[in-house]
Amino acid sequence: MRPPLLDPLFAAVSVLSGVGPKSALLFDRLLTPPGSAARIIDLLFHLPNEVIDRRDRPKIIDAKIGKQVVLDVRVTEHRPPGGRYSKGPYRVHVEDDTGDVQLVFFMANVSWIEKSLPVGARRFVSGRLELYDGYRQIVHPDRVLDAESVQKLAPVEPVYGATEGLQSRAIARAVEAALQRVPQGIPEWLDPTFVTAQNFADFAGALDAIHHPVGPTAIAPESAAYTRLAYDELLSQQLALRLVRARMRRAAGRTSEASGKLIEKIKAALPFSLTNAQRDALAEIRADLASDKRMLRLLQGDVGSGKTLVALMAMAHIVEGGSQAAMMAPTEILARQHFARIAPLAETAGLRVALLTGRDKPAERKRTLEGLAAGEIDIAVGTHALIEEGVAFRDLALAIVDEQHRFGVHQRLALGDKGEAADILVMTATPIPRTLVLTYFGDMDVSSLTEKPAGRQPIDTRAVPVERIGEVIEAIGRAMQSGARIYWVCPLVEESETSDLAAATERHADLVRIFGDRVGLVHGRKKGADKDAAMAAFQSGDTQILVATTVIEVGVDVPEATVMVIEHAERFGLAQLHQLRGRVGRGDARSSCLLLYKGPLNETAKARLETLRETEDGFRIAEMDLKLRGEGEVLGTRQSGAPGFRIARLDVHAHLLGAARDDAELILRNDPDLQSERGEALRVLLYLFERDEAVRLLRSG
C-alpha cells in the first residue's frame, strides 16, 4: 500500500488545470511507455534540458549558433512568399548595429506577423539561432515582445523536451501546476549530516529549484538540486537490490556436497583444458553450492569465453548431490543450441538432459513434465516455458538464467522458486562495466571469465563504406568457392517507406539473384520451425550465406562461419557489434568482420567503429559503450522495457554509487525491516521511485 501522502503525485496528469483530454494524450506519449497514462510524478521527473537565459542579451554578431538567444532588434523588412515560391516561408528581416537575422515562418499567420512585427519597431525576439545557406535565422521564434512586455518575463525560462503538438511552454505550465501538488511534510530519508555536507535542499526543494532555474548551471546534472534527486534515485535502487538479496539470503539455503567425479568425466571428454578463469569461476560457484547460504551469482564473460561449460559443470555438481538443475535462455534458438552443446558432454557423464520450449508437441511436453516431476530428468534446458504453471521439478536445486538482461528480476527469481531454496546463477555474454555491475547487480556476487580458450583466432575487422558493397559481394563470392560460410546481418526485417536501412528480406532477395539457393534467411518474425530449418541448413553447409537480423546476436555457434558482414554498422551499439562479430572466429580458420557503413558518420558512430577495429576485449568495449550510450542502452533496458534510471545519469553520477551502496548496507544492518523513523521515511522513498516490490518483500519476510 503506497503511503496516502504520495497519492497526489500518482494522480493522472489530466487532473491538472489546463490539461484537457487531447493534451493528456500528448503527455502520455511524451512521458510514458505505450499504453500507460502519464502521472504527475512522471511530469515532475521530466526535468528541463536547457534554459532560455534572458539576462544576457548578446549582440547578433556575438550570439552562438545552435543556442537559444534573446536578441534586441529593429524590424527592417517583410518578405512574404510569392511567385513560384507562393508556398514558401514568410521571412522578416531584423537587425542591430552588428548584423542581421531572418525570422522564418512556415504556414504563416500573416495578420499576426504584421501586427507583432511592424517595420521600424524595436522588438525582443527569442528562439534558436541557426545558420542556413550562409544566413543567420530563427525559425518560428518562441517569443516576440516589445520593451514593456519583456520586463514581465522570467529572466530564466526552463526548456523541456517536447513532442509534436505539445510545446515546451505548455509543459512548463503543467509543471507549475504539478509543483503545487507536491505534498507538504515529505519526510527526510537522507542522513542529516550527509545533507549538510552535500549542501542539499530537501526533496521538494530540489524539485522546485530545478524547475525554477536561476541560470543555465542550475539544471546541469552536476548541480546540487539535480545531484540530490539523482542520489535519491540511486539510494532507492541500491536499497531495493539489497532487500531482494536479503530475502534470498534470509530463506535458508541448502548445502550441496559433491566429490566432483561427474565434473571430472566431463573434463575428460573435452579436447582442451579449462582456462584459469573457468577454473576460478567453477571453484567460486561450487563453494557457493556447498554453503548453507543461497547462491545469487552473476557469471559474465566475453563472447566465446566458455560460460556454458562452467554452467554445465555447476549442474553436474548439483546432480551428483542428488538434485536437479535447469537452464533458461531468452530465445528458442539459444535454448536449442545450449541443449545441442550440452547433451553430448552430459551423456558422457551419465546426466539425463531434456529440452522444454513453447513449441514442443503435446506428447513430447507431457513426457518431459512427467520426467521432471519424477526426477528421471537431471537437467532441463528451455525458454520461458520453464517458469510456466504446470512445470514441476522433483527437487530443483540450481536455476541458471542465460542472457539475464533479457529477463526481469522477477523472472529470474521465478525459476528459482520452482525449487526449495534453489541456488541461482545468472549469465551474460555481454561484459558489463564495473559501474553497471554495482548498479544493476549489486544483489549478486560476480565471477568474470576474462580469458578466451586457447586456439581462438583473432578476427580481421574492417570498416567499409556502403558504396563499395559490390566489392564486398565479389569478395564473399570468392570466399564461398573455398567453402567459407558467411553471416550477413541487417538492421530491419522488411524495407519501410520511412527508413532507408537495409532490410533482411530485400538483401536476401538480392543475394539469391547472385548466389541462388546457397543463401538462407532468418529473422525474429519467422515461425520457430522455419528458423530452425534455416539455421540447420547453414550449420550443415547446405546454405553458405545466412542473411539475418540480430536474432543471431547471442549464442549461435557455427565454427565453420568465417565472415561476418554487418550492414549499416553505424546504427548498431558497440556491444551489439562485438556480439555479432563473436559469431565468427570460433573455428581454427582465419575470420573477418566487415562493417558496412553509410557516411557521413557522426562522432559517436566513428568512435564505435574505431573501437571495434582496435580491440576484441569485450570488457574494454563495454566501458566505451557505456561512455557513448548510457546505461539503459548498454543493458538493453531501453528496448526491453526494464526500468533504467529516470533522473540519475551514470556517466555523471557514478561517483555517488559507492555512497548509496554503503548507505543502503548500513541502513539494513541497523534496521533490516525499516521500522525506525528513518526507515519509515525510506519506505516513502521506495514508493516514490516505484520500488514497491522491495517493500512487498519486507512485508512477506
PADO-679264 format. One line per field, with one value per residue (C-alpha): residue number from 1; residue in three letters; x, y, z. Coordinates in steps of 0.5 Angstrom, whole numbers, plus 500, padded with zeros to 3 digits. Layout:
vexkol	(NUM, ...) $
milum	(ala, ...) $
x	(X, ...) $
y	(Y, ...) $
z	(Z, ...) $
# end
This chain:
vexkol	(1, 2, 3, 4, 5, 6, 7, 8, 9, 10, 11, 12, 13, 14, 15, 16, 17, 18, 19, 20, 21, 22, 23, 24, 25, 26, 27, 28, 29, 30, 31, 32, 33, 34, 35, 36, 37, 38, 39, 40, 41, 42, 43, 44, 45, 46, 47, 48, 49, 50, 51, 52, 53, 54, 55, 56, 57, 58, 59, 60, 61, 62, 63, 64, 65, 66, 67, 68, 69, 70, 71, 72, 73, 74, 75, 76, 77, 78, 79, 80, 81, 82, 83, 84, 85, 86, 87, 88, 89, 90, 91, 92, 93, 94, 95, 96, 97, 98, 99, 100, 101, 102, 103, 104, 105, 106, 107, 108, 109, 110, 111, 112, 113, 114, 115, 116, 117, 118, 119, 120, 121, 122, 123, 124, 125, 126, 127, 128, 129, 130, 131, 132, 133, 134, 135, 136, 137, 138, 139, 140, 141, 142, 143, 144, 145, 146, 147, 148, 149, 150, 151, 152, 153, 154, 155, 156, 157, 158, 159, 160, 161, 162, 163, 164, 165, 166, 167, 168, 169, 170, 171, 172, 173, 174, 175, 176, 177, 178, 179, 180, 181, 182, 183, 184, 185, 186, 187, 188, 189, 190, 191, 192, 193, 194, 195, 196, 197, 198, 199, 200, 201, 202, 203, 204, 205, 206, 207, 208, 209, 210, 211, 212, 213, 214, 215, 216, 217, 218, 219, 220, 221, 222, 223, 224, 225, 226, 227, 228, 229, 230, 231, 232, 233, 234, 235, 236, 237, 238, 239, 240, 241, 242, 243, 244, 245, 246, 247, 248, 249, 250, 251, 252, 253, 254, 255, 256, 257, 258, 259, 260, 261, 262, 263, 264, 265, 266, 267, 268, 269, 270, 271, 272, 273, 274, 275, 276, 277, 278, 279, 280, 281, 282, 283, 284, 285, 286, 287, 288, 289, 290, 291, 292, 293, 294, 295, 296, 297, 298, 299, 300, 301, 302, 303, 304, 305, 306, 307, 308, 309, 310, 311, 312, 313, 314, 315, 316, 317, 318, 319, 320, 321, 322, 323, 324, 325, 326, 327, 328, 329, 330, 331, 332, 333, 334, 335, 336, 337, 338, 339, 340, 341, 342, 343, 344, 345, 346, 347, 348, 349, 350, 351, 352, 353, 354, 355, 356, 357, 358, 359, 360, 361, 362, 363, 364, 365, 366, 367, 368, 369, 370, 371, 372, 373, 374, 375, 376, 377, 378, 379, 380, 381, 382, 383, 384, 385, 386, 387, 388, 389, 390, 391, 392, 393, 394, 395, 396, 397, 398, 399, 400, 401, 402, 403, 404, 405, 406, 407, 408, 409, 410, 411, 412, 413, 414, 415, 416, 417, 418, 419, 420, 421, 422, 423, 424, 425, 426, 427, 428, 429, 430, 431, 432, 433, 434, 435, 436, 437, 438, 439, 440, 441, 442, 443, 444, 445, 446, 447, 448, 449, 450, 451, 452, 453, 454, 455, 456, 457, 458, 459, 460, 461, 462, 463, 464, 465, 466, 467, 468, 469, 470, 471, 472, 473, 474, 475, 476, 477, 478, 479, 480, 481, 482, 483, 484, 485, 486, 487, 488, 489, 490, 491, 492, 493, 494, 495, 496, 497, 498, 499, 500, 501, 502, 503, 504, 505, 506, 507, 508, 509, 510, 511, 512, 513, 514, 515, 516, 517, 518, 519, 520, 521, 522, 523, 524, 525, 526, 527, 528, 529, 530, 531, 532, 533, 534, 535, 536, 537, 538, 539, 540, 541, 542, 543, 544, 545, 546, 547, 548, 549, 550, 551, 552, 553, 554, 555, 556, 557, 558, 559, 560, 561, 562, 563, 564, 565, 566, 567, 568, 569, 570, 571, 572, 573, 574, 575, 576, 577, 578, 579, 580, 581, 582, 583, 584, 585, 586, 587, 588, 589, 590, 591, 592, 593, 594, 595, 596, 597, 598, 599, 600, 601, 602, 603, 604, 605, 606, 607, 608, 609, 610, 611, 612, 613, 614, 615, 616, 617, 618, 619, 620, 621, 622, 623, 624, 625, 626, 627, 628, 629, 630, 631, 632, 633, 634, 635, 636, 637, 638, 639, 640, 641, 642, 643, 644, 645, 646, 647, 648, 649, 650, 651, 652, 653, 654, 655, 656, 657, 658, 659, 660, 661, 662, 663, 664, 665, 666, 667, 668, 669, 670, 671, 672, 673, 674, 675, 676, 677, 678, 679, 680, 681, 682, 683, 684, 685, 686, 687, 688, 689, 690, 691, 692, 693, 694, 695, 696, 697, 698, 699, 700, 701) $
milum	(met, arg, pro, pro, leu, leu, asp, pro, leu, phe, ala, ala, val, ser, val, leu, ser, gly, val, gly, pro, lys, ser, ala, leu, leu, phe, asp, arg, leu, leu, thr, pro, pro, gly, ser, ala, ala, arg, ile, ile, asp, leu, leu, phe, his, leu, pro, asn, glu, val, ile, asp, arg, arg, asp, arg, pro, lys, ile, ile, asp, ala, lys, ile, gly, lys, gln, val, val, leu, asp, val, arg, val, thr, glu, his, arg, pro, pro, gly, gly, arg, tyr, ser, lys, gly, pro, tyr, arg, val, his, val, glu, asp, asp, thr, gly, asp, val, gln, leu, val, phe, phe, met, ala, asn, val, ser, trp, ile, glu, lys, ser, leu, pro, val, gly, ala, arg, arg, phe, val, ser, gly, arg, leu, glu, leu, tyr, asp, gly, tyr, arg, gln, ile, val, his, pro, asp, arg, val, leu, asp, ala, glu, ser, val, gln, lys, leu, ala, pro, val, glu, pro, val, tyr, gly, ala, thr, glu, gly, leu, gln, ser, arg, ala, ile, ala, arg, ala, val, glu, ala, ala, leu, gln, arg, val, pro, gln, gly, ile, pro, glu, trp, leu, asp, pro, thr, phe, val, thr, ala, gln, asn, phe, ala, asp, phe, ala, gly, ala, leu, asp, ala, ile, his, his, pro, val, gly, pro, thr, ala, ile, ala, pro, glu, ser, ala, ala, tyr, thr, arg, leu, ala, tyr, asp, glu, leu, leu, ser, gln, gln, leu, ala, leu, arg, leu, val, arg, ala, arg, met, arg, arg, ala, ala, gly, arg, thr, ser, glu, ala, ser, gly, lys, leu, ile, glu, lys, ile, lys, ala, ala, leu, pro, phe, ser, leu, thr, asn, ala, gln, arg, asp, ala, leu, ala, glu, ile, arg, ala, asp, leu, ala, ser, asp, lys, arg, met, leu, arg, leu, leu, gln, gly, asp, val, gly, ser, gly, lys, thr, leu, val, ala, leu, met, ala, met, ala, his, ile, val, glu, gly, gly, ser, gln, ala, ala, met, met, ala, pro, thr, glu, ile, leu, ala, arg, gln, his, phe, ala, arg, ile, ala, pro, leu, ala, glu, thr, ala, gly, leu, arg, val, ala, leu, leu, thr, gly, arg, asp, lys, pro, ala, glu, arg, lys, arg, thr, leu, glu, gly, leu, ala, ala, gly, glu, ile, asp, ile, ala, val, gly, thr, his, ala, leu, ile, glu, glu, gly, val, ala, phe, arg, asp, leu, ala, leu, ala, ile, val, asp, glu, gln, his, arg, phe, gly, val, his, gln, arg, leu, ala, leu, gly, asp, lys, gly, glu, ala, ala, asp, ile, leu, val, met, thr, ala, thr, pro, ile, pro, arg, thr, leu, val, leu, thr, tyr, phe, gly, asp, met, asp, val, ser, ser, leu, thr, glu, lys, pro, ala, gly, arg, gln, pro, ile, asp, thr, arg, ala, val, pro, val, glu, arg, ile, gly, glu, val, ile, glu, ala, ile, gly, arg, ala, met, gln, ser, gly, ala, arg, ile, tyr, trp, val, cys, pro, leu, val, glu, glu, ser, glu, thr, ser, asp, leu, ala, ala, ala, thr, glu, arg, his, ala, asp, leu, val, arg, ile, phe, gly, asp, arg, val, gly, leu, val, his, gly, arg, lys, lys, gly, ala, asp, lys, asp, ala, ala, met, ala, ala, phe, gln, ser, gly, asp, thr, gln, ile, leu, val, ala, thr, thr, val, ile, glu, val, gly, val, asp, val, pro, glu, ala, thr, val, met, val, ile, glu, his, ala, glu, arg, phe, gly, leu, ala, gln, leu, his, gln, leu, arg, gly, arg, val, gly, arg, gly, asp, ala, arg, ser, ser, cys, leu, leu, leu, tyr, lys, gly, pro, leu, asn, glu, thr, ala, lys, ala, arg, leu, glu, thr, leu, arg, glu, thr, glu, asp, gly, phe, arg, ile, ala, glu, met, asp, leu, lys, leu, arg, gly, glu, gly, glu, val, leu, gly, thr, arg, gln, ser, gly, ala, pro, gly, phe, arg, ile, ala, arg, leu, asp, val, his, ala, his, leu, leu, gly, ala, ala, arg, asp, asp, ala, glu, leu, ile, leu, arg, asn, asp, pro, asp, leu, gln, ser, glu, arg, gly, glu, ala, leu, arg, val, leu, leu, tyr, leu, phe, glu, arg, asp, glu, ala, val, arg, leu, leu, arg, ser, gly) $
x	(500, 503, 503, 497, 502, 504, 497, 497, 504, 501, 494, 494, 497, 490, 487, 492, 488, 490, 491, 485, 483, 487, 494, 493, 494, 500, 503, 502, 506, 512, 513, 511, 511, 506, 499, 501, 498, 502, 502, 504, 511, 512, 512, 516, 521, 521, 527, 529, 534, 536, 534, 533, 537, 534, 539, 545, 542, 548, 549, 548, 555, 556, 550, 552, 549, 545, 543, 537, 538, 534, 536, 534, 533, 530, 525, 527, 523, 518, 519, 512, 513, 511, 511, 514, 515, 508, 508, 515, 516, 514, 521, 522, 529, 531, 538, 542, 548, 553, 549, 542, 538, 532, 526, 522, 515, 512, 505, 505, 499, 500, 496, 499, 506, 504, 501, 507, 513, 511, 517, 521, 519, 524, 523, 526, 526, 527, 529, 534, 539, 541, 546, 542, 545, 550, 545, 543, 536, 531, 525, 519, 521, 518, 517, 516, 516, 516, 520, 515, 513, 520, 521, 515, 518, 522, 530, 531, 526, 527, 526, 523, 524, 517, 513, 509, 503, 506, 511, 516, 512, 505, 510, 512, 505, 503, 510, 508, 501, 504, 509, 503, 501, 508, 506, 508, 511, 515, 520, 527, 530, 537, 542, 542, 550, 550, 545, 549, 556, 553, 549, 543, 536, 530, 527, 521, 526, 531, 525, 523, 530, 531, 524, 525, 533, 536, 541, 544, 548, 542, 540, 546, 547, 553, 548, 546, 539, 540, 545, 540, 535, 540, 542, 535, 534, 541, 539, 532, 535, 541, 536, 531, 537, 539, 532, 532, 539, 537, 530, 535, 540, 534, 531, 535, 540, 542, 548, 550, 556, 560, 566, 567, 567, 562, 566, 572, 568, 566, 573, 576, 571, 574, 579, 582, 584, 580, 582, 585, 579, 574, 577, 577, 569, 568, 571, 567, 561, 562, 564, 557, 553, 557, 555, 548, 547, 543, 548, 546, 552, 553, 558, 560, 565, 566, 564, 567, 570, 566, 561, 556, 562, 562, 555, 554, 560, 556, 550, 554, 556, 548, 546, 552, 549, 542, 538, 536, 538, 535, 538, 533, 535, 531, 530, 529, 535, 539, 536, 536, 543, 545, 542, 545, 552, 551, 547, 553, 558, 553, 552, 559, 558, 551, 547, 540, 538, 531, 529, 523, 520, 514, 514, 514, 509, 504, 506, 513, 512, 508, 514, 518, 514, 513, 520, 522, 517, 519, 526, 528, 531, 537, 538, 532, 534, 529, 526, 520, 517, 521, 517, 510, 505, 505, 512, 514, 521, 522, 528, 531, 537, 540, 537, 541, 539, 543, 543, 540, 539, 533, 529, 527, 529, 522, 523, 530, 527, 521, 526, 529, 522, 521, 525, 526, 531, 535, 541, 541, 547, 545, 550, 551, 556, 556, 561, 558, 562, 564, 560, 554, 555, 555, 549, 544, 547, 549, 545, 550, 557, 560, 565, 568, 571, 577, 581, 579, 580, 587, 586, 581, 583, 584, 578, 581, 576, 575, 570, 568, 563, 557, 558, 563, 558, 560, 567, 564, 560, 565, 570, 565, 564, 571, 571, 565, 569, 574, 568, 567, 560, 558, 553, 550, 547, 542, 538, 531, 527, 523, 524, 520, 518, 520, 527, 533, 536, 538, 532, 534, 528, 531, 538, 536, 533, 539, 544, 539, 539, 547, 548, 542, 540, 546, 543, 539, 535, 533, 529, 525, 518, 520, 516, 520, 520, 523, 528, 531, 531, 535, 540, 540, 542, 547, 550, 550, 553, 547, 547, 553, 551, 546, 542, 540, 537, 540, 537, 543, 547, 548, 550, 549, 555, 557, 565, 565, 563, 569, 566, 561, 558, 554, 550, 549, 554, 554, 546, 548, 551, 558, 557, 552, 557, 562, 557, 555, 563, 564, 559, 566, 573, 570, 574, 581, 581, 582, 576, 574, 569, 566, 563, 559, 557, 553, 557, 558, 559, 558, 563, 559, 559, 566, 568, 564, 567, 574, 574, 572, 577, 582, 581, 577, 577, 570, 571, 574, 569, 563, 567, 567, 560, 558, 561, 558, 551, 549, 547, 540, 542, 548, 544, 538, 533, 531, 529, 526, 522, 526, 527, 533, 534, 530, 534, 541, 546, 552, 556, 556, 553, 557, 561, 555, 554, 559, 556, 549, 551, 555, 549, 544, 548, 549, 541, 539, 545, 542, 534, 533, 526, 526, 522, 525, 524, 529, 526, 519, 522, 526, 519, 517, 523, 522, 515, 517, 521, 517, 521, 514, 517, 522, 517, 513, 519, 520, 512, 513, 519) $
y	(500, 507, 512, 516, 522, 521, 520, 527, 525, 519, 522, 523, 529, 530, 533, 539, 545, 547, 540, 537, 530, 532, 535, 529, 524, 528, 528, 520, 520, 524, 521, 514, 508, 506, 504, 508, 514, 520, 522, 528, 525, 523, 530, 533, 528, 531, 535, 541, 540, 547, 554, 561, 566, 573, 576, 576, 579, 579, 583, 579, 578, 575, 570, 563, 559, 553, 556, 559, 567, 573, 579, 586, 588, 593, 590, 593, 589, 584, 579, 575, 569, 570, 568, 561, 561, 562, 556, 558, 561, 568, 572, 578, 582, 584, 588, 591, 595, 589, 585, 582, 576, 573, 571, 565, 563, 557, 556, 564, 567, 574, 578, 576, 577, 584, 586, 584, 586, 592, 595, 600, 597, 595, 588, 583, 576, 569, 563, 558, 562, 557, 558, 557, 558, 563, 567, 567, 566, 564, 559, 561, 565, 563, 570, 577, 582, 590, 593, 593, 586, 583, 586, 582, 575, 571, 572, 565, 560, 553, 549, 542, 536, 536, 532, 534, 538, 540, 545, 547, 553, 548, 543, 549, 551, 544, 543, 549, 546, 540, 543, 546, 539, 536, 535, 538, 534, 529, 526, 527, 520, 522, 522, 530, 530, 528, 533, 539, 536, 536, 543, 539, 542, 537, 533, 538, 544, 540, 539, 547, 549, 545, 547, 554, 555, 561, 560, 555, 552, 550, 545, 542, 534, 537, 542, 541, 540, 535, 531, 531, 528, 523, 521, 519, 515, 511, 510, 508, 503, 500, 499, 495, 491, 490, 488, 483, 480, 480, 476, 471, 470, 470, 464, 458, 456, 448, 445, 441, 437, 433, 430, 433, 426, 428, 434, 430, 426, 432, 435, 428, 429, 436, 436, 442, 444, 449, 457, 459, 464, 458, 454, 460, 461, 454, 454, 460, 457, 450, 454, 457, 451, 447, 453, 454, 461, 461, 463, 469, 470, 473, 470, 475, 473, 475, 472, 465, 465, 458, 460, 455, 450, 453, 452, 445, 443, 447, 443, 437, 438, 439, 432, 429, 431, 428, 434, 437, 444, 448, 453, 458, 462, 468, 465, 459, 459, 460, 454, 449, 451, 450, 444, 441, 443, 441, 434, 430, 432, 431, 424, 422, 424, 420, 426, 426, 432, 435, 441, 445, 450, 453, 449, 442, 437, 436, 428, 431, 436, 431, 426, 432, 434, 427, 426, 433, 431, 424, 426, 422, 428, 431, 438, 442, 447, 451, 458, 462, 455, 453, 458, 457, 454, 446, 446, 442, 439, 433, 437, 443, 446, 450, 455, 458, 464, 466, 473, 475, 482, 480, 478, 482, 481, 477, 472, 470, 469, 465, 460, 459, 459, 452, 449, 449, 455, 454, 457, 462, 463, 468, 469, 474, 474, 482, 484, 489, 495, 495, 501, 498, 491, 495, 499, 493, 487, 490, 484, 479, 476, 476, 472, 474, 470, 475, 470, 466, 459, 457, 457, 462, 466, 474, 477, 482, 488, 493, 499, 499, 505, 502, 505, 499, 494, 491, 489, 486, 482, 480, 478, 474, 470, 468, 466, 461, 458, 455, 453, 459, 461, 468, 472, 478, 482, 487, 492, 491, 485, 489, 495, 501, 508, 512, 508, 507, 502, 495, 490, 483, 481, 485, 484, 476, 477, 481, 476, 470, 473, 473, 466, 462, 457, 458, 464, 463, 468, 468, 473, 474, 474, 467, 461, 457, 451, 456, 459, 452, 450, 456, 455, 448, 449, 454, 449, 443, 448, 447, 454, 458, 465, 467, 473, 475, 481, 481, 475, 471, 476, 472, 465, 462, 457, 455, 454, 454, 461, 466, 472, 477, 483, 488, 493, 500, 498, 506, 504, 499, 499, 498, 492, 489, 490, 486, 481, 480, 480, 474, 469, 468, 466, 460, 455, 455, 458, 466, 470, 477, 482, 488, 494, 497, 504, 510, 516, 522, 519, 523, 523, 517, 513, 514, 512, 506, 503, 505, 502, 496, 496, 497, 492, 485, 486, 486, 489, 495, 495, 495, 501, 505, 503, 506, 513, 513, 511, 511, 505, 504, 502, 498, 494, 493, 496, 501, 496, 491, 496, 494, 501, 505, 511, 517, 522, 519, 519, 514, 518, 524, 521, 514, 517, 517, 510, 508, 512, 510, 503, 504, 508, 502, 497, 501, 502, 495, 493, 497, 497, 491, 492, 499, 500, 506, 514, 514, 507, 509, 515, 511, 507, 513, 514, 507, 508, 515, 512, 506, 500, 498, 490, 492, 494, 488, 483, 487, 485, 478, 477) $
z	(500, 498, 503, 502, 503, 496, 493, 490, 486, 483, 480, 473, 469, 467, 473, 473, 471, 463, 461, 457, 454, 448, 451, 456, 451, 448, 456, 456, 449, 452, 459, 459, 455, 450, 454, 460, 463, 465, 472, 476, 478, 471, 470, 476, 474, 467, 468, 464, 459, 457, 459, 456, 459, 458, 463, 458, 451, 446, 440, 434, 432, 439, 439, 439, 433, 435, 442, 445, 445, 446, 441, 442, 435, 430, 424, 417, 412, 411, 405, 404, 400, 392, 385, 384, 392, 394, 399, 402, 408, 410, 412, 417, 417, 423, 425, 431, 430, 429, 424, 421, 422, 418, 422, 419, 419, 415, 414, 417, 420, 416, 420, 427, 424, 421, 428, 432, 428, 424, 420, 424, 431, 437, 439, 443, 440, 443, 439, 437, 432, 426, 420, 414, 407, 410, 413, 421, 422, 427, 425, 429, 435, 441, 444, 440, 445, 446, 451, 456, 456, 456, 463, 466, 463, 468, 467, 466, 463, 463, 456, 456, 452, 448, 443, 436, 439, 446, 446, 452, 454, 455, 459, 464, 465, 467, 471, 475, 477, 479, 483, 487, 489, 492, 499, 505, 510, 506, 511, 510, 508, 508, 514, 516, 517, 509, 507, 511, 508, 501, 501, 499, 500, 502, 496, 495, 495, 490, 485, 486, 484, 478, 475, 477, 475, 477, 471, 466, 471, 476, 471, 470, 472, 477, 480, 488, 486, 481, 485, 491, 486, 483, 490, 492, 486, 487, 494, 493, 488, 492, 498, 493, 491, 498, 500, 495, 497, 504, 502, 498, 504, 509, 506, 509, 503, 502, 502, 496, 497, 491, 490, 483, 480, 475, 473, 472, 467, 463, 463, 461, 455, 453, 447, 451, 458, 462, 462, 469, 469, 468, 474, 479, 477, 478, 485, 487, 484, 488, 494, 494, 493, 498, 503, 507, 504, 498, 492, 488, 483, 476, 471, 466, 460, 453, 447, 447, 454, 456, 460, 458, 460, 467, 468, 466, 471, 476, 474, 474, 482, 484, 480, 484, 490, 488, 486, 479, 475, 470, 465, 462, 456, 453, 446, 443, 438, 444, 448, 443, 442, 449, 449, 443, 446, 453, 451, 448, 454, 459, 456, 458, 465, 465, 466, 463, 460, 457, 453, 454, 450, 448, 441, 444, 441, 447, 448, 448, 453, 457, 457, 459, 465, 468, 468, 471, 477, 478, 478, 472, 468, 472, 467, 464, 459, 456, 455, 459, 458, 465, 469, 467, 471, 471, 471, 477, 479, 484, 487, 483, 487, 482, 477, 471, 467, 461, 458, 464, 462, 457, 464, 469, 477, 478, 472, 474, 481, 479, 476, 483, 486, 482, 488, 495, 497, 490, 488, 483, 477, 472, 466, 461, 455, 455, 459, 464, 466, 473, 475, 472, 476, 482, 480, 477, 480, 487, 490, 487, 487, 481, 477, 471, 465, 462, 458, 452, 451, 447, 440, 439, 432, 432, 427, 422, 423, 417, 416, 409, 406, 403, 396, 396, 397, 390, 392, 399, 395, 390, 396, 399, 393, 392, 400, 398, 393, 398, 403, 407, 411, 412, 416, 413, 418, 417, 422, 420, 417, 412, 408, 410, 407, 413, 413, 408, 413, 409, 410, 411, 406, 401, 402, 402, 395, 392, 394, 392, 385, 385, 389, 388, 394, 397, 401, 407, 412, 419, 423, 429, 425, 422, 425, 430, 425, 419, 424, 426, 419, 416, 422, 421, 413, 415, 420, 415, 410, 405, 405, 405, 407, 412, 412, 419, 424, 431, 432, 431, 436, 442, 443, 436, 434, 427, 428, 420, 419, 418, 415, 418, 414, 418, 414, 417, 422, 425, 427, 432, 439, 440, 445, 440, 434, 439, 440, 433, 431, 436, 432, 427, 429, 433, 429, 427, 420, 420, 420, 418, 420, 415, 418, 412, 414, 411, 412, 414, 421, 427, 432, 436, 431, 429, 436, 436, 429, 431, 438, 435, 430, 435, 440, 441, 449, 451, 458, 455, 449, 455, 458, 452, 450, 457, 455, 449, 450, 457, 462, 459, 452, 454, 458, 453, 458, 453, 449, 454, 458, 464, 468, 467, 471, 470, 473, 475, 470, 471, 466, 471, 478, 478, 484, 488, 487, 493, 498, 496, 497, 503, 506, 504, 507, 514, 514, 513, 518, 523, 521, 517, 517, 516, 522, 525, 524, 518, 516, 515, 511, 507, 505, 502, 498, 495, 493, 490, 486, 485, 488, 491, 490, 495, 500, 499, 500, 507, 509, 506, 510) $
# end
